[in-house]
Amino acid sequence: MIRFIDEYRNRFSTQFICTTLNTHRVGGFITAPGYRRSKSRGVSARSLRDAAADSAYR
């Protein structure tokens, strides 16, 4: 869903997208501050391992 927000945030605010998804999705969704925190984090160790494994298989 981070990619979805990235794709549409030039048309709608991040707050609007997150609020709309929270309202219309069962179980809620990410908040605008949660989105910003996820964008500020670095690449996870799992993503690095997956990328290394993927390149090893090619």
PyMOL Python script that loads the backbone (N, CA, C, O; Angstrom):
from pymol import cmd

cmd.read_pdbstr("""\
ATOM      1  N   MET A   1       0.810  -1.185   0.000  1.00  0.00           N
ATOM      2  CA  MET A   1       0.000   0.000   0.000  1.00  0.00           C
ATOM      3  C   MET A   1       0.861   1.261   0.000  1.00  0.00           C
ATOM      4  O   MET A   1       0.394   2.332  -0.385  1.00  0.00           O
ATOM      5  N   ILE A   2       2.098   1.138   0.424  1.00  0.00           N
ATOM      6  CA  ILE A   2       2.997   2.295   0.382  1.00  0.00           C
ATOM      7  C   ILE A   2       3.166   2.743  -1.069  1.00  0.00           C
ATOM      8  O   ILE A   2       3.155   3.938  -1.362  1.00  0.00           O
ATOM      9  N   ARG A   3       3.324   1.770  -1.976  1.00  0.00           N
ATOM     10  CA  ARG A   3       3.444   2.112  -3.398  1.00  0.00           C
ATOM     11  C   ARG A   3       2.194   2.814  -3.912  1.00  0.00           C
ATOM     12  O   ARG A   3       2.287   3.749  -4.708  1.00  0.00           O
ATOM     13  N   PHE A   4       1.029   2.368  -3.460  1.00  0.00           N
ATOM     14  CA  PHE A   4      -0.234   2.996  -3.855  1.00  0.00           C
ATOM     15  C   PHE A   4      -0.251   4.458  -3.423  1.00  0.00           C
ATOM     16  O   PHE A   4      -0.599   5.338  -4.210  1.00  0.00           O
ATOM     17  N   ILE A   5       0.122   4.713  -2.181  1.00  0.00           N
ATOM     18  CA  ILE A   5       0.146   6.093  -1.682  1.00  0.00           C
ATOM     19  C   ILE A   5       1.165   6.911  -2.463  1.00  0.00           C
ATOM     20  O   ILE A   5       0.888   8.053  -2.830  1.00  0.00           O
ATOM     21  N   ASP A   6       2.342   6.341  -2.720  1.00  0.00           N
ATOM     22  CA  ASP A   6       3.353   7.052  -3.499  1.00  0.00           C
ATOM     23  C   ASP A   6       2.829   7.423  -4.885  1.00  0.00           C
ATOM     24  O   ASP A   6       3.110   8.511  -5.390  1.00  0.00           O
ATOM     25  N   GLU A   7       2.077   6.528  -5.490  1.00  0.00           N
ATOM     26  CA  GLU A   7       1.567   6.751  -6.839  1.00  0.00           C
ATOM     27  C   GLU A   7       0.529   7.871  -6.884  1.00  0.00           C
ATOM     28  O   GLU A   7       0.491   8.638  -7.846  1.00  0.00           O
ATOM     29  N   TYR A   8      -0.314   7.974  -5.852  1.00  0.00           N
ATOM     30  CA  TYR A   8      -1.423   8.923  -5.891  1.00  0.00           C
ATOM     31  C   TYR A   8      -1.246  10.157  -5.019  1.00  0.00           C
ATOM     32  O   TYR A   8      -2.134  11.008  -4.982  1.00  0.00           O
ATOM     33  N   ARG A   9      -0.138  10.275  -4.325  1.00  0.00           N
ATOM     34  CA  ARG A   9      -0.019  11.417  -3.422  1.00  0.00           C
ATOM     35  C   ARG A   9       0.215  12.731  -4.148  1.00  0.00           C
ATOM     36  O   ARG A   9       0.126  13.792  -3.530  1.00  0.00           O
ATOM     37  N   ASN A  10       0.513  12.693  -5.444  1.00  0.00           N
ATOM     38  CA  ASN A  10       0.602  13.955  -6.185  1.00  0.00           C
ATOM     39  C   ASN A  10      -0.791  14.470  -6.554  1.00  0.00           C
ATOM     40  O   ASN A  10      -0.946  15.652  -6.862  1.00  0.00           O
ATOM     41  N   ARG A  11      -1.809  13.597  -6.527  1.00  0.00           N
ATOM     42  CA  ARG A  11      -3.192  14.003  -6.803  1.00  0.00           C
ATOM     43  C   ARG A  11      -3.988  14.250  -5.534  1.00  0.00           C
ATOM     44  O   ARG A  11      -4.863  15.115  -5.512  1.00  0.00           O
ATOM     45  N   PHE A  12      -3.693  13.495  -4.469  1.00  0.00           N
ATOM     46  CA  PHE A  12      -4.404  13.600  -3.200  1.00  0.00           C
ATOM     47  C   PHE A  12      -3.377  13.687  -2.082  1.00  0.00           C
ATOM     48  O   PHE A  12      -2.261  13.188  -2.227  1.00  0.00           O
ATOM     49  N   SER A  13      -3.734  14.304  -0.986  1.00  0.00           N
ATOM     50  CA  SER A  13      -2.799  14.380   0.139  1.00  0.00           C
ATOM     51  C   SER A  13      -2.654  12.998   0.782  1.00  0.00           C
ATOM     52  O   SER A  13      -3.548  12.156   0.703  1.00  0.00           O
ATOM     53  N   THR A  14      -1.516  12.797   1.409  1.00  0.00           N
ATOM     54  CA  THR A  14      -1.276  11.546   2.123  1.00  0.00           C
ATOM     55  C   THR A  14      -2.324  11.355   3.212  1.00  0.00           C
ATOM     56  O   THR A  14      -2.820  10.247   3.413  1.00  0.00           O
ATOM     57  N   GLN A  15      -2.656  12.421   3.908  1.00  0.00           N
ATOM     58  CA  GLN A  15      -3.669  12.349   4.971  1.00  0.00           C
ATOM     59  C   GLN A  15      -5.015  11.900   4.408  1.00  0.00           C
ATOM     60  O   GLN A  15      -5.682  11.057   5.009  1.00  0.00           O
ATOM     61  N   PHE A  16      -5.423  12.447   3.269  1.00  0.00           N
ATOM     62  CA  PHE A  16      -6.699  12.079   2.658  1.00  0.00           C
ATOM     63  C   PHE A  16      -6.710  10.603   2.259  1.00  0.00           C
ATOM     64  O   PHE A  16      -7.686   9.897   2.512  1.00  0.00           O
ATOM     65  N   ILE A  17      -5.638  10.144   1.644  1.00  0.00           N
ATOM     66  CA  ILE A  17      -5.569   8.731   1.217  1.00  0.00           C
ATOM     67  C   ILE A  17      -5.648   7.815   2.427  1.00  0.00           C
ATOM     68  O   ILE A  17      -6.414   6.852   2.424  1.00  0.00           O
ATOM     69  N   CYS A  18      -4.868   8.100   3.458  1.00  0.00           N
ATOM     70  CA  CYS A  18      -4.856   7.239   4.644  1.00  0.00           C
ATOM     71  C   CYS A  18      -6.206   7.253   5.358  1.00  0.00           C
ATOM     72  O   CYS A  18      -6.686   6.207   5.796  1.00  0.00           O
ATOM     73  N   THR A  19      -6.814   8.421   5.476  1.00  0.00           N
ATOM     74  CA  THR A  19      -8.123   8.519   6.125  1.00  0.00           C
ATOM     75  C   THR A  19      -9.168   7.734   5.347  1.00  0.00           C
ATOM     76  O   THR A  19      -9.972   7.011   5.936  1.00  0.00           O
ATOM     77  N   THR A  20      -9.159   7.874   4.028  1.00  0.00           N
ATOM     78  CA  THR A  20     -10.122   7.162   3.188  1.00  0.00           C
ATOM     79  C   THR A  20      -9.936   5.656   3.302  1.00  0.00           C
ATOM     80  O   THR A  20     -10.914   4.920   3.429  1.00  0.00           O
ATOM     81  N   LEU A  21      -8.693   5.191   3.257  1.00  0.00           N
ATOM     82  CA  LEU A  21      -8.442   3.759   3.376  1.00  0.00           C
ATOM     83  C   LEU A  21      -8.834   3.240   4.756  1.00  0.00           C
ATOM     84  O   LEU A  21      -9.364   2.135   4.874  1.00  0.00           O
ATOM     85  N   ASN A  22      -8.579   4.029   5.801  1.00  0.00           N
ATOM     86  CA  ASN A  22      -8.977   3.623   7.155  1.00  0.00           C
ATOM     87  C   ASN A  22     -10.486   3.516   7.284  1.00  0.00           C
ATOM     88  O   ASN A  22     -10.990   2.631   7.975  1.00  0.00           O
ATOM     89  N   THR A  23     -11.208   4.409   6.624  1.00  0.00           N
ATOM     90  CA  THR A  23     -12.663   4.436   6.713  1.00  0.00           C
ATOM     91  C   THR A  23     -13.299   3.279   5.958  1.00  0.00           C
ATOM     92  O   THR A  23     -14.279   2.696   6.421  1.00  0.00           O
ATOM     93  N   HIS A  24     -12.749   2.949   4.806  1.00  0.00           N
ATOM     94  CA  HIS A  24     -13.412   2.006   3.907  1.00  0.00           C
ATOM     95  C   HIS A  24     -12.781   0.618   3.875  1.00  0.00           C
ATOM     96  O   HIS A  24     -13.193  -0.223   3.076  1.00  0.00           O
ATOM     97  N   ARG A  25     -11.812   0.367   4.709  1.00  0.00           N
ATOM     98  CA  ARG A  25     -11.160  -0.939   4.719  1.00  0.00           C
ATOM     99  C   ARG A  25     -11.376  -1.582   6.084  1.00  0.00           C
ATOM    100  O   ARG A  25     -11.088  -0.970   7.113  1.00  0.00           O
ATOM    101  N   VAL A  26     -11.875  -2.802   6.097  1.00  0.00           N
ATOM    102  CA  VAL A  26     -12.122  -3.509   7.354  1.00  0.00           C
ATOM    103  C   VAL A  26     -10.779  -3.741   8.053  1.00  0.00           C
ATOM    104  O   VAL A  26      -9.828  -4.208   7.428  1.00  0.00           O
ATOM    105  N   GLY A  27     -10.704  -3.425   9.310  1.00  0.00           N
ATOM    106  CA  GLY A  27      -9.473  -3.619  10.077  1.00  0.00           C
ATOM    107  C   GLY A  27      -8.547  -2.423  10.049  1.00  0.00           C
ATOM    108  O   GLY A  27      -7.470  -2.457  10.644  1.00  0.00           O
ATOM    109  N   GLY A  28      -8.953  -1.360   9.363  1.00  0.00           N
ATOM    110  CA  GLY A  28      -8.130  -0.159   9.333  1.00  0.00           C
ATOM    111  C   GLY A  28      -6.955  -0.271   8.390  1.00  0.00           C
ATOM    112  O   GLY A  28      -6.807  -1.252   7.662  1.00  0.00           O
ATOM    113  N   PHE A  29      -6.147   0.726   8.417  1.00  0.00           N
ATOM    114  CA  PHE A  29      -4.979   0.774   7.555  1.00  0.00           C
ATOM    115  C   PHE A  29      -3.940   1.672   8.193  1.00  0.00           C
ATOM    116  O   PHE A  29      -4.022   1.981   9.382  1.00  0.00           O
ATOM    117  N   ILE A  30      -2.980   2.083   7.418  1.00  0.00           N
ATOM    118  CA  ILE A  30      -1.874   2.895   7.892  1.00  0.00           C
ATOM    119  C   ILE A  30      -2.326   4.343   8.107  1.00  0.00           C
ATOM    120  O   ILE A  30      -3.200   4.841   7.397  1.00  0.00           O
ATOM    121  N   THR A  31      -1.733   4.998   9.074  1.00  0.00           N
ATOM    122  CA  THR A  31      -2.002   6.419   9.302  1.00  0.00           C
ATOM    123  C   THR A  31      -0.960   7.236   8.542  1.00  0.00           C
ATOM    124  O   THR A  31       0.061   6.699   8.115  1.00  0.00           O
ATOM    125  N   ALA A  32      -1.214   8.517   8.375  1.00  0.00           N
ATOM    126  CA  ALA A  32      -0.254   9.386   7.693  1.00  0.00           C
ATOM    127  C   ALA A  32       1.098   9.398   8.420  1.00  0.00           C
ATOM    128  O   ALA A  32       2.133   9.308   7.760  1.00  0.00           O
ATOM    129  N   PRO A  33       1.126   9.508   9.763  1.00  0.00           N
ATOM    130  CA  PRO A  33       2.430   9.436  10.444  1.00  0.00           C
ATOM    131  C   PRO A  33       3.112   8.068  10.256  1.00  0.00           C
ATOM    132  O   PRO A  33       4.335   7.990  10.144  1.00  0.00           O
ATOM    133  N   GLY A  34       2.318   7.005  10.224  1.00  0.00           N
ATOM    134  CA  GLY A  34       2.891   5.673   9.986  1.00  0.00           C
ATOM    135  C   GLY A  34       3.491   5.561   8.601  1.00  0.00           C
ATOM    136  O   GLY A  34       4.529   4.926   8.417  1.00  0.00           O
ATOM    137  N   TYR A  35       2.838   6.176   7.624  1.00  0.00           N
ATOM    138  CA  TYR A  35       3.369   6.201   6.259  1.00  0.00           C
ATOM    139  C   TYR A  35       4.700   6.932   6.233  1.00  0.00           C
ATOM    140  O   TYR A  35       5.665   6.450   5.640  1.00  0.00           O
ATOM    141  N   ARG A  36       4.755   8.097   6.877  1.00  0.00           N
ATOM    142  CA  ARG A  36       6.010   8.873   6.887  1.00  0.00           C
ATOM    143  C   ARG A  36       7.128   8.114   7.601  1.00  0.00           C
ATOM    144  O   ARG A  36       8.281   8.164   7.173  1.00  0.00           O
ATOM    145  N   ARG A  37       6.797   7.418   8.678  1.00  0.00           N
ATOM    146  CA  ARG A  37       7.821   6.620   9.376  1.00  0.00           C
ATOM    147  C   ARG A  37       8.335   5.499   8.482  1.00  0.00           C
ATOM    148  O   ARG A  37       9.536   5.229   8.451  1.00  0.00           O
ATOM    149  N   SER A  38       7.435   4.846   7.757  1.00  0.00           N
ATOM    150  CA  SER A  38       7.862   3.743   6.893  1.00  0.00           C
ATOM    151  C   SER A  38       8.744   4.248   5.762  1.00  0.00           C
ATOM    152  O   SER A  38       9.656   3.541   5.332  1.00  0.00           O
ATOM    153  N   LYS A  39       8.492   5.453   5.274  1.00  0.00           N
ATOM    154  CA  LYS A  39       9.306   6.019   4.202  1.00  0.00           C
ATOM    155  C   LYS A  39      10.681   6.446   4.703  1.00  0.00           C
ATOM    156  O   LYS A  39      11.641   6.460   3.933  1.00  0.00           O
ATOM    157  N   SER A  40      10.789   6.796   5.991  1.00  0.00           N
ATOM    158  CA  SER A  40      12.063   7.271   6.527  1.00  0.00           C
ATOM    159  C   SER A  40      12.979   6.126   6.969  1.00  0.00           C
ATOM    160  O   SER A  40      14.174   6.332   7.183  1.00  0.00           O
ATOM    161  N   ARG A  41      12.419   4.926   7.104  1.00  0.00           N
ATOM    162  CA  ARG A  41      13.238   3.778   7.481  1.00  0.00           C
ATOM    163  C   ARG A  41      14.140   3.358   6.327  1.00  0.00           C
ATOM    164  O   ARG A  41      13.812   3.574   5.160  1.00  0.00           O
ATOM    165  N   GLY A  42      15.255   2.770   6.657  1.00  0.00           N
ATOM    166  CA  GLY A  42      16.152   2.235   5.643  1.00  0.00           C
ATOM    167  C   GLY A  42      15.642   0.890   5.143  1.00  0.00           C
ATOM    168  O   GLY A  42      14.578   0.421   5.546  1.00  0.00           O
ATOM    169  N   VAL A  43      16.404   0.295   4.277  1.00  0.00           N
ATOM    170  CA  VAL A  43      16.052  -1.017   3.733  1.00  0.00           C
ATOM    171  C   VAL A  43      16.215  -2.055   4.837  1.00  0.00           C
ATOM    172  O   VAL A  43      17.204  -2.036   5.570  1.00  0.00           O
ATOM    173  N   SER A  44      15.251  -2.957   4.955  1.00  0.00           N
ATOM    174  CA  SER A  44      15.297  -3.966   6.008  1.00  0.00           C
ATOM    175  C   SER A  44      16.329  -5.045   5.682  1.00  0.00           C
ATOM    176  O   SER A  44      16.709  -5.234   4.526  1.00  0.00           O
ATOM    177  N   ALA A  45      16.764  -5.738   6.711  1.00  0.00           N
ATOM    178  CA  ALA A  45      17.712  -6.836   6.531  1.00  0.00           C
ATOM    179  C   ALA A  45      17.100  -7.926   5.652  1.00  0.00           C
ATOM    180  O   ALA A  45      17.797  -8.541   4.845  1.00  0.00           O
ATOM    181  N   ARG A  46      15.820  -8.158   5.808  1.00  0.00           N
ATOM    182  CA  ARG A  46      15.131  -9.167   4.989  1.00  0.00           C
ATOM    183  C   ARG A  46      15.162  -8.794   3.511  1.00  0.00           C
ATOM    184  O   ARG A  46      15.407  -9.649   2.659  1.00  0.00           O
ATOM    185  N   SER A  47      14.918  -7.541   3.207  1.00  0.00           N
ATOM    186  CA  SER A  47      14.958  -7.094   1.808  1.00  0.00           C
ATOM    187  C   SER A  47      16.357  -7.250   1.225  1.00  0.00           C
ATOM    188  O   SER A  47      16.511  -7.637   0.066  1.00  0.00           O
ATOM    189  N   LEU A  48      17.365  -6.952   2.016  1.00  0.00           N
ATOM    190  CA  LEU A  48      18.743  -7.113   1.553  1.00  0.00           C
ATOM    191  C   LEU A  48      19.067  -8.582   1.281  1.00  0.00           C
ATOM    192  O   LEU A  48      19.694  -8.904   0.272  1.00  0.00           O
ATOM    193  N   ARG A  49      18.637  -9.479   2.185  1.00  0.00           N
ATOM    194  CA  ARG A  49      18.868 -10.920   1.985  1.00  0.00           C
ATOM    195  C   ARG A  49      18.122 -11.417   0.752  1.00  0.00           C
ATOM    196  O   ARG A  49      18.668 -12.187  -0.037  1.00  0.00           O
ATOM    197  N   ASP A  50      16.888 -10.984   0.587  1.00  0.00           N
ATOM    198  CA  ASP A  50      16.100 -11.407  -0.574  1.00  0.00           C
ATOM    199  C   ASP A  50      16.750 -10.951  -1.874  1.00  0.00           C
ATOM    200  O   ASP A  50      16.790 -11.710  -2.842  1.00  0.00           O
ATOM    201  N   ALA A  51      17.252  -9.735  -1.909  1.00  0.00           N
ATOM    202  CA  ALA A  51      17.897  -9.215  -3.109  1.00  0.00           C
ATOM    203  C   ALA A  51      19.173  -9.996  -3.415  1.00  0.00           C
ATOM    204  O   ALA A  51      19.465 -10.294  -4.573  1.00  0.00           O
ATOM    205  N   ALA A  52      19.931 -10.325  -2.369  1.00  0.00           N
ATOM    206  CA  ALA A  52      21.160 -11.099  -2.568  1.00  0.00           C
ATOM    207  C   ALA A  52      20.845 -12.500  -3.062  1.00  0.00           C
ATOM    208  O   ALA A  52      21.536 -13.017  -3.941  1.00  0.00           O
ATOM    209  N   ALA A  53      19.811 -13.119  -2.507  1.00  0.00           N
ATOM    210  CA  ALA A  53      19.421 -14.460  -2.935  1.00  0.00           C
ATOM    211  C   ALA A  53      18.901 -14.433  -4.371  1.00  0.00           C
ATOM    212  O   ALA A  53      19.184 -15.342  -5.152  1.00  0.00           O
ATOM    213  N   ASP A  54      18.151 -13.403  -4.713  1.00  0.00           N
ATOM    214  CA  ASP A  54      17.604 -13.275  -6.064  1.00  0.00           C
ATOM    215  C   ASP A  54      18.727 -13.138  -7.089  1.00  0.00           C
ATOM    216  O   ASP A  54      18.689 -13.760  -8.150  1.00  0.00           O
ATOM    217  N   SER A  55      19.723 -12.321  -6.764  1.00  0.00           N
ATOM    218  CA  SER A  55      20.828 -12.146  -7.704  1.00  0.00           C
ATOM    219  C   SER A  55      21.686 -13.393  -7.804  1.00  0.00           C
ATOM    220  O   SER A  55      22.300 -13.635  -8.843  1.00  0.00           O
ATOM    221  N   ALA A  56      21.741 -14.192  -6.741  1.00  0.00           N
ATOM    222  CA  ALA A  56      22.530 -15.423  -6.757  1.00  0.00           C
ATOM    223  C   ALA A  56      21.889 -16.467  -7.667  1.00  0.00           C
ATOM    224  O   ALA A  56      22.589 -17.295  -8.250  1.00  0.00           O
ATOM    225  N   TYR A  57      20.574 -16.434  -7.790  1.00  0.00           N
ATOM    226  CA  TYR A  57      19.858 -17.410  -8.626  1.00  0.00           C
ATOM    227  C   TYR A  57      19.887 -17.053 -10.096  1.00  0.00           C
ATOM    228  O   TYR A  57      19.588 -17.896 -10.942  1.00  0.00           O
ATOM    229  N   ARG A  58      20.239 -15.824 -10.415  1.00  0.00           N
ATOM    230  CA  ARG A  58      20.242 -15.392 -11.832  1.00  0.00           C
ATOM    231  C   ARG A  58      21.558 -15.579 -12.471  1.00  0.00           C
ATOM    232  O   ARG A  58      21.721 -15.266 -13.650  1.00  0.00           O
TER     233      ARG A  58
END
""", "prot")
cmd.dss("prot")
cmd.show_as("cartoon", "prot")
cmd.util.cbc("prot")
cmd.orient("prot")
